[in-house]
């Protein structure tokens, strides 16, 4: 059910994705309980669907709940908890609550950096997302700095011919336009 949700999410068929994710979440709740990390993953999946639909307040509630579950069960330095920080920052960015978006994004970046070192894709993606947050509020010098850092790390990790690198180049080109 979860994989079908993933498929329809990628196809941007959010109604079907939500249906499959919700059915999966019901089973996770029944079999594992609401304090299990897999249940938190199910909440995150539905939250991403809500983001795709533009229902940011609903998404925020689910991301915060997932983050709380992961913090309590996995700890604050677990990659899944850090991913929750990242997801929460993105939904706050969509809600134009830049202060909270920045807080969670920087927290995620610092924790990814401590966990994996500065040269990894998690850090690169976090840097890019921080750039997006600053771009959205018109802090262009900060945004450019984070975009360029993300590009440098991605180049080091994957090389110039990777799709991630090309996407970042395109994003920076759009930024400069």
Secondary structure, 3 states (H helix, E strand, C coil): CHHHHHHHHHCCCHHHHHHHHHHHHHHHHHHHCCCCHHHHHHHHHHHHHHHHHCCHHHHHHHHHHHHHHHHHHHCCCCHHHHHHHHHHHHHHHHCCCHHHHHHHHHHHHHHHHHHHCCCCHHHHHHHHHHHHHHHHCCCHHHHHHHHHHHHHHHHHHHCCCCHHHHHHHHHHHHHHC
